[in-house]
Amino acid sequence: MRRGFFQSTTVRLALALLLAQVAALALGLTVIHRFTAATILADARTAAEVARDDFAEEYRQEGEAGLVRAIRDRLAARDDRNFVVLLKGPGGAPIVGNLKQWPATLGDNERWRRISLFREGGTAAEEMGLVTRRLDTGHVLLTGEVLEAQAQLARASQAAFLYALAAGILIATVVAALAAWILSRRVDAFARAASAIASGKLDARVERDETGDAFDRLGTSINAMLDRIEALVGELRMVTDSMAHDLRSPVSRMKATLEQALGRTRDPNATAALAGAIDEADSLHRLLDTALEISRAEAGIGRDQFARFALAPLLDDLAEVYGPLAEDEGFAISVDAPAELELIAHREMLLRALSNLIDNALKYADGGSAIRLSAVRDGTDVEIRVADDGPGIAEEQIGEAAKRFVRLDPARGGSGAGLGLSLVETIAHMHDGRMTIARADPYGTIVTLRLPVVA
């Protein structure tokens, strides 16, 4: 089953990295924005408080007349268009300033209030930050700053925050994608080596970049492990190959001796026993031949004999060779393959693999009547199928079918040693392909060899 896009570990890691970067950026920008806004308001409050204290000092030294003169001079100077001031007398009537009236909700000793008011000549209420102070004679002084400029600066800061966040998200996305690509590329090196090893190429190794980082050190350790595994498997293959090769001669001599004894005896019991012994010697000889073939195929012997050939004639030849035997067993063999379909492979080894599959169908497809050989092109691969309409292999046994020396039904007679499907699978790996076994619908078995067109 194909995994969902967001189930990919690499994608989830990239998304986690992206979210972490965006969260850190958003937090940083939020702090800057809040700090900037707070600083702007603090500056306005400081300006209002400084003006209040200066006017209060002017009142202490020069009295009401001096304070009025100072306020009018400040307003006339117009050096601060956002400055707000109002002086009211002990009776509450405004004396001088640039506000239309004293705010009804504003007390006489406010430390800082934000409120919307009309200035003299103004047509709209403006948000202001105000402070007030009651003077000794009952006068009350109001100073403050119109916060429009601060609001504009805050809006500009907010816009800058949003633009910076958008740019940060874009950069974070690129960084996360780059990190995911680098990680995926490094992991792919391990995946390629593992895939090659699984297909039988024990000389495959993890590609290193000589950076000395954790991935490079892991690649070094894995390659050392693979060197050891390859050496051990090579020694095991050499031992099994040598044993199989060395046993063939004694088995051949034993068979010849048994045949000579069979020719000289006249005892019916001895004749039957000798005939059985000769059959067992033949089975042992075939087992040794198959073991040798598997060992040589696993070693890649014969890859230099790959050649291009058409599949349809090969399948027709198999149907012709096995046709009479199949008819005796109650089967009809059919072929379905396009004439133009070609493959680069070891023809004799492929013949051996398909012959094994046909033999298996004739032996185990009890009650069946048809064996179908087919081949189709699927992208850069070719799928060759051998299907029968027998009872099929139980689902729980499919995984065991290709294991060496495993017979799914030991109670059945026959001379098989459980190496047929193992040889087929080894030949498929030799061609950089694979073998799959499946139950047919509604019954039967389909064995598929999926081989690259150019192995």
C-alpha positions as CSV (number, residue, x, y, z in Angstrom):
1,M,0.0,0.0,0.0
2,R,1.3,3.4,-0.9
3,R,1.9,5.6,2.1
4,G,0.3,9.0,2.3
5,F,2.4,12.1,1.6
6,F,2.2,13.3,5.2
7,Q,3.0,9.9,6.5
8,S,6.6,10.3,5.2
9,T,9.1,10.7,7.9
10,T,11.1,13.2,5.8
11,V,8.0,15.3,5.1
12,R,7.0,15.3,8.7
13,L,10.5,16.2,9.8
14,A,10.5,19.1,7.3
15,L,7.1,20.3,8.5
16,A,8.3,20.2,12.1
17,L,11.4,22.2,11.2
18,L,9.2,24.6,9.2
19,L,6.8,25.1,12.1
20,A,9.6,25.5,14.6
21,Q,11.2,28.2,12.5
22,V,7.9,30.0,11.8
23,A,7.0,29.9,15.5
24,A,10.4,31.2,16.5
25,L,10.2,34.0,13.9
26,A,6.6,34.9,14.9
27,L,7.6,35.0,18.5
28,G,10.6,37.2,17.8
29,L,8.6,39.6,15.6
30,T,5.7,39.7,18.1
31,V,8.2,40.7,20.9
32,I,9.7,43.4,18.6
33,H,6.3,44.7,17.6
34,R,5.0,44.8,21.2
35,F,8.3,46.4,22.4
36,T,8.1,49.0,19.6
37,A,4.5,49.9,20.4
38,A,5.3,50.1,24.1
39,T,8.3,52.3,23.4
40,I,6.2,54.7,21.2
41,L,3.6,55.1,23.9
42,A,6.2,55.5,26.6
43,D,7.8,58.3,24.5
44,A,4.4,60.1,24.2
45,R,3.8,59.7,28.0
46,T,7.2,61.0,28.8
47,A,6.7,64.0,26.5
48,A,3.4,64.8,28.2
49,E,4.9,64.5,31.7
50,V,7.9,66.6,30.8
51,A,5.6,69.4,29.5
52,R,3.4,69.1,32.6
53,D,6.4,69.5,34.9
54,D,7.8,72.4,32.9
55,F,4.5,74.3,33.0
56,A,4.1,73.6,36.7
57,E,7.6,75.0,37.3
58,E,6.7,78.0,35.2
59,Y,3.5,78.5,37.2
60,R,5.5,78.3,40.5
61,Q,7.9,80.9,39.4
62,E,5.8,83.3,37.3
63,G,2.2,82.7,38.4
64,E,-0.9,82.3,36.3
65,A,0.2,85.1,33.9
66,G,3.6,83.5,33.2
67,L,2.0,80.0,32.7
68,V,-0.6,81.4,30.2
69,R,2.2,83.2,28.3
70,A,4.3,80.0,28.3
71,I,1.4,77.9,27.0
72,R,0.6,80.4,24.2
73,D,4.3,80.6,23.2
74,R,4.4,76.8,23.0
75,L,1.3,76.6,20.8
76,A,2.5,79.5,18.6
77,A,5.9,77.8,18.1
78,R,4.1,74.8,16.3
79,D,7.2,72.7,16.8
80,D,5.0,69.8,17.9
81,R,1.8,69.6,16.1
82,N,0.7,66.7,18.3
83,F,1.0,68.6,21.5
84,V,-2.2,69.0,23.6
85,V,-2.5,71.4,26.5
86,L,-5.4,73.0,28.5
87,L,-5.4,75.1,31.7
88,K,-8.7,75.6,33.6
89,G,-9.3,77.9,36.4
90,P,-10.5,77.1,39.9
91,G,-14.1,77.4,38.8
92,G,-13.6,74.9,36.0
93,A,-13.6,77.3,33.1
94,P,-10.9,76.8,30.4
95,I,-8.3,79.6,30.4
96,V,-5.9,78.7,27.6
97,G,-5.1,75.7,25.4
98,N,-6.0,73.9,22.2
99,L,-8.8,71.7,23.4
100,K,-12.4,72.8,23.0
101,Q,-13.4,71.8,26.5
102,W,-12.3,69.9,29.6
103,P,-13.1,66.2,29.3
104,A,-15.9,65.4,31.7
105,T,-14.4,62.0,32.6
106,L,-11.0,63.2,33.2
107,G,-9.8,63.8,36.8
108,D,-7.6,66.5,38.2
109,N,-4.5,64.2,38.9
110,E,-4.5,61.7,36.1
111,R,-1.2,59.8,35.7
112,W,-2.0,58.7,32.1
113,R,-5.3,58.3,30.3
114,R,-6.0,57.5,26.6
115,I,-9.1,59.2,25.4
116,S,-10.6,60.6,22.1
117,L,-11.2,64.3,22.1
118,F,-11.7,67.3,19.7
119,R,-8.9,69.9,19.3
120,E,-9.6,73.5,18.5
121,G,-10.5,73.7,14.9
122,G,-10.6,70.0,14.6
123,T,-13.5,68.2,12.8
124,A,-12.9,64.7,14.1
125,A,-12.1,63.2,17.5
126,E,-8.5,62.2,17.9
127,E,-7.0,59.6,20.3
128,M,-4.8,61.3,22.9
129,G,-2.7,60.3,25.8
130,L,-3.2,62.8,28.7
131,V,-1.8,63.6,32.1
132,T,-3.3,66.2,34.5
133,R,-2.1,68.0,37.7
134,R,-3.9,70.3,40.2
135,L,-1.8,73.4,40.9
136,D,-1.7,75.1,44.3
137,T,-4.3,77.8,43.6
138,G,-6.9,75.4,42.4
139,H,-5.9,75.6,38.7
140,V,-5.7,72.3,36.9
141,L,-3.2,71.7,34.1
142,L,-3.7,69.1,31.3
143,T,-0.9,68.1,28.9
144,G,-0.6,65.3,26.4
145,E,0.1,64.0,22.9
146,V,-2.1,63.2,20.0
147,L,-1.4,59.5,19.3
148,E,-2.1,59.6,15.6
149,A,1.5,59.6,14.7
150,Q,2.2,56.8,17.1
151,A,-0.8,54.9,15.7
152,Q,0.6,55.4,12.2
153,L,4.0,54.2,13.4
154,A,2.3,51.2,15.1
155,R,0.4,50.4,11.8
156,A,3.6,50.6,9.9
157,S,5.3,48.4,12.4
158,Q,2.4,45.9,12.1
159,A,2.7,45.9,8.3
160,A,6.4,45.4,8.6
161,F,5.7,42.6,11.0
162,L,3.4,40.9,8.5
163,Y,5.8,41.3,5.6
164,A,8.7,40.0,7.7
165,L,6.6,37.1,8.8
166,A,5.7,36.2,5.2
167,A,9.3,36.5,4.1
168,G,10.4,34.5,7.1
169,I,7.8,31.7,6.2
170,L,9.1,31.6,2.7
171,I,12.7,31.4,3.8
172,A,11.8,28.8,6.5
173,T,10.0,26.8,3.8
174,V,13.1,26.8,1.6
175,V,15.4,25.9,4.5
176,A,13.1,23.1,5.6
177,A,12.8,21.8,2.0
178,L,16.6,21.9,1.6
179,A,17.1,20.2,5.0
180,A,14.6,17.5,4.0
181,W,16.3,17.1,0.6
182,I,19.8,16.7,2.2
183,L,18.5,14.2,4.7
184,S,16.6,12.3,2.1
185,R,19.6,12.2,-0.2
186,R,21.8,10.9,2.7
187,V,19.2,8.3,3.7
188,D,18.7,7.2,0.0
189,A,22.4,6.2,-0.1
190,F,21.6,3.6,2.7
191,A,18.4,2.6,1.0
192,R,20.1,1.9,-2.3
193,A,22.7,-0.2,-0.7
194,A,20.1,-2.1,1.3
195,S,18.0,-2.7,-1.8
196,A,21.0,-3.9,-3.8
197,I,22.0,-6.3,-1.0
198,A,18.4,-7.6,-0.8
199,S,18.5,-8.3,-4.5
200,G,21.6,-10.4,-4.1
201,K,24.4,-7.9,-4.9
202,L,26.5,-8.5,-1.8
203,D,29.3,-6.3,-3.1
204,A,27.0,-3.2,-2.9
205,R,28.2,-0.6,-0.4
206,V,26.9,2.7,1.0
207,E,28.2,5.7,-0.9
208,R,30.2,7.9,1.4
209,D,30.9,11.6,1.1
210,E,34.0,11.7,3.3
211,T,32.6,14.5,5.4
212,G,33.2,12.6,8.7
213,D,29.7,13.5,10.0
214,A,27.3,11.1,11.7
215,F,26.0,9.8,8.4
216,D,29.5,9.2,7.0
217,R,30.5,7.4,10.2
218,L,27.4,5.3,10.0
219,G,28.1,4.5,6.3
220,T,31.7,3.4,7.3
221,S,30.3,1.1,10.0
222,I,27.7,-0.4,7.7
223,N,30.2,-1.0,4.9
224,A,32.5,-2.8,7.4
225,M,29.6,-4.9,8.4
226,L,28.8,-5.7,4.8
227,D,32.4,-6.6,4.1
228,R,32.2,-9.1,6.9
229,I,28.9,-10.5,5.7
230,E,30.1,-10.8,2.1
231,A,33.2,-12.7,3.3
232,L,31.2,-15.1,5.4
233,V,28.6,-15.7,2.7
234,G,31.3,-16.2,0.1
235,E,33.0,-18.8,2.3
236,L,29.6,-20.5,2.9
237,R,28.9,-20.5,-0.9
238,M,32.4,-21.9,-1.6
239,V,31.9,-24.7,1.0
240,T,28.4,-25.6,-0.3
241,D,29.6,-25.4,-4.0
242,S,32.6,-27.5,-3.2
243,M,30.5,-30.1,-1.3
244,A,27.9,-30.3,-4.1
245,H,30.6,-30.6,-6.7
246,D,32.7,-33.2,-4.8
247,L,29.6,-35.3,-4.0
248,R,28.5,-35.6,-7.7
249,S,31.3,-38.0,-8.5
250,P,30.7,-40.4,-5.6
251,V,26.9,-40.3,-6.4
252,S,27.6,-41.0,-10.0
253,R,29.9,-44.0,-9.1
254,M,27.3,-45.3,-6.7
255,K,24.6,-45.2,-9.3
256,A,26.8,-47.0,-11.8
257,T,27.6,-49.7,-9.2
258,L,23.9,-50.1,-8.4
259,E,23.0,-50.4,-12.1
260,Q,25.6,-53.0,-12.6
261,A,24.3,-54.9,-9.6
262,L,20.7,-54.6,-11.0
263,G,21.9,-56.1,-14.2
264,R,23.3,-59.2,-12.5
265,T,20.6,-60.0,-9.9
266,R,17.6,-62.2,-10.5
267,D,16.1,-61.9,-7.1
268,P,12.8,-59.8,-7.5
269,N,13.2,-58.3,-4.0
270,A,16.8,-57.3,-4.7
271,T,15.8,-55.9,-8.1
272,A,13.1,-53.7,-6.5
273,A,15.5,-52.5,-3.8
274,L,18.2,-51.7,-6.3
275,A,15.8,-49.9,-8.6
276,G,14.6,-47.8,-5.6
277,A,18.2,-47.0,-4.7
278,I,19.0,-45.9,-8.2
279,D,15.9,-43.6,-8.1
280,E,17.2,-42.0,-4.9
281,A,20.7,-41.6,-6.4
282,D,19.1,-39.8,-9.3
283,S,17.2,-37.5,-6.9
284,L,20.3,-36.8,-5.0
285,H,22.2,-36.0,-8.3
286,R,19.4,-33.6,-9.3
287,L,19.5,-32.0,-5.9
288,L,23.3,-31.4,-6.2
289,D,22.9,-30.0,-9.7
290,T,20.2,-27.6,-8.5
291,A,22.3,-26.5,-5.5
292,L,25.2,-25.9,-7.8
293,E,23.0,-23.8,-10.2
294,I,21.7,-21.7,-7.3
295,S,25.2,-21.1,-6.0
296,R,26.5,-20.1,-9.5
297,A,23.4,-17.8,-10.1
298,E,23.9,-16.1,-6.7
299,A,27.5,-15.5,-7.6
300,G,26.4,-13.9,-10.9
301,I,28.1,-16.5,-13.1
302,G,26.6,-16.2,-16.5
303,R,25.8,-12.5,-16.6
304,D,28.3,-12.2,-19.4
305,Q,26.0,-14.4,-21.5
306,F,23.0,-12.0,-21.4
307,A,21.6,-11.4,-24.9
308,R,18.5,-9.8,-26.5
309,F,15.8,-12.3,-27.6
310,A,12.1,-12.4,-28.2
311,L,10.0,-13.8,-25.4
312,A,7.1,-15.2,-27.5
313,P,9.2,-17.9,-29.3
314,L,10.7,-18.9,-26.0
315,L,7.3,-19.4,-24.4
316,D,6.1,-21.2,-27.6
317,D,9.1,-23.6,-27.3
318,L,8.2,-24.4,-23.7
319,A,4.6,-25.0,-24.6
320,E,5.7,-27.4,-27.4
321,V,8.2,-29.3,-25.1
322,Y,5.8,-29.7,-22.2
323,G,2.6,-30.1,-24.4
324,P,2.6,-33.9,-24.5
325,L,3.4,-34.3,-20.8
326,A,0.8,-31.8,-19.9
327,E,-1.8,-33.7,-22.0
328,D,-0.9,-36.9,-20.2
329,E,-1.6,-35.1,-16.9
330,G,-4.8,-33.6,-18.2
331,F,-3.6,-30.0,-18.8
332,A,-3.6,-27.7,-21.8
333,I,-0.8,-25.2,-22.1
334,S,-1.5,-21.8,-23.7
335,V,0.8,-18.9,-24.6
336,D,-0.1,-15.2,-24.6
337,A,2.8,-12.8,-25.5
338,P,3.2,-10.1,-28.1
339,A,5.5,-11.0,-30.9
340,E,7.5,-7.8,-30.6
341,L,8.3,-8.1,-26.9
342,E,12.0,-8.6,-26.3
343,L,14.2,-8.9,-23.3
344,I,17.9,-8.9,-22.5
345,A,18.6,-11.9,-20.3
346,H,20.3,-15.2,-19.9
347,R,18.0,-17.3,-22.2
348,E,19.0,-20.8,-20.8
349,M,18.6,-19.6,-17.2
350,L,15.2,-18.1,-17.9
351,L,14.2,-21.3,-19.6
352,R,15.3,-23.3,-16.5
353,A,13.2,-21.0,-14.3
354,L,10.1,-21.2,-16.4
355,S,10.5,-25.0,-16.7
356,N,10.6,-25.3,-12.9
357,L,7.4,-23.3,-12.7
358,I,5.7,-25.5,-15.3
359,D,6.9,-28.6,-13.5
360,N,5.4,-27.3,-10.3
361,A,2.1,-26.6,-11.9
362,L,1.9,-30.1,-13.4
363,K,2.8,-31.7,-10.0
364,Y,0.7,-29.6,-7.6
365,A,-2.3,-28.1,-9.5
366,D,-4.5,-31.1,-8.7
367,G,-7.8,-30.9,-10.5
368,G,-6.7,-28.2,-12.8
369,S,-6.9,-28.3,-16.6
370,A,-5.0,-25.3,-17.9
371,I,-1.5,-23.7,-17.6
372,R,-1.2,-20.3,-19.1
373,L,2.2,-18.7,-20.0
374,S,2.0,-14.9,-20.6
375,A,4.3,-11.9,-20.9
376,V,3.5,-8.2,-20.9
377,R,5.6,-5.0,-20.9
378,D,5.1,-2.8,-17.8
379,G,7.2,0.4,-18.2
380,T,10.8,-0.5,-18.0
381,D,10.0,-4.1,-16.9
382,V,8.7,-7.3,-18.3
383,E,6.3,-9.5,-16.4
384,I,6.3,-13.2,-17.2
385,R,3.6,-15.2,-15.6
386,V,2.9,-18.9,-15.2
387,A,-0.6,-19.4,-14.0
388,D,-2.6,-22.6,-13.3
389,D,-6.2,-23.3,-12.2
390,G,-5.4,-25.8,-9.5
391,P,-6.4,-25.4,-5.8
392,G,-3.6,-22.8,-5.3
393,I,-1.3,-22.1,-2.4
394,A,-2.8,-21.1,1.0
395,E,-2.2,-17.4,1.8
396,E,-0.3,-18.3,5.0
397,Q,2.0,-20.6,3.0
398,I,3.0,-18.2,0.2
399,G,5.8,-16.7,2.3
400,E,7.3,-20.2,2.9
401,A,7.0,-21.4,-0.7
402,A,10.4,-20.0,-2.0
403,K,12.4,-21.1,1.0
404,R,15.1,-23.7,0.4
405,F,14.3,-27.3,1.2
406,V,10.7,-26.4,2.1
407,R,8.0,-28.6,0.7
408,L,4.5,-27.2,1.4
409,D,3.0,-30.7,1.3
410,P,5.6,-33.2,2.5
411,A,2.9,-35.9,2.5
412,R,2.9,-35.9,-1.3
413,G,5.1,-38.3,-3.1
414,G,7.7,-37.2,-5.7
415,S,11.4,-36.6,-5.8
416,G,11.4,-32.8,-5.2
417,A,13.8,-31.4,-2.7
418,G,12.2,-28.0,-2.2
419,L,14.7,-26.1,-4.3
420,G,12.7,-25.4,-7.4
421,L,11.2,-22.0,-6.4
422,S,14.4,-21.0,-4.7
423,L,16.2,-21.5,-7.9
424,V,13.6,-19.5,-9.8
425,E,13.9,-16.6,-7.3
426,T,17.7,-16.7,-7.5
427,I,17.5,-16.5,-11.3
428,A,15.2,-13.5,-11.0
429,H,17.6,-11.8,-8.6
430,M,20.4,-12.6,-11.1
431,H,18.5,-10.5,-13.6
432,D,17.9,-7.6,-11.1
433,G,14.3,-8.7,-10.9
434,R,12.0,-10.4,-8.4
435,M,9.6,-13.3,-8.2
436,T,6.1,-13.0,-6.6
437,I,3.6,-15.7,-5.8
438,A,-0.1,-15.0,-5.6
439,R,-3.4,-16.8,-5.5
440,A,-5.5,-16.5,-8.6
441,D,-9.2,-15.5,-8.5
442,P,-11.2,-17.6,-7.8
443,Y,-8.6,-20.3,-7.5
444,G,-5.2,-21.3,-8.8
445,T,-1.7,-20.0,-8.5
446,I,0.1,-17.2,-10.4
447,V,3.9,-17.0,-10.3
448,T,5.3,-13.7,-11.8
449,L,8.8,-13.0,-12.8
450,R,9.3,-9.2,-13.0
451,L,12.5,-8.5,-14.9
452,P,14.0,-5.2,-16.2
453,V,14.0,-5.1,-20.0
454,V,17.8,-4.3,-19.8
455,A,19.2,-6.2,-16.8
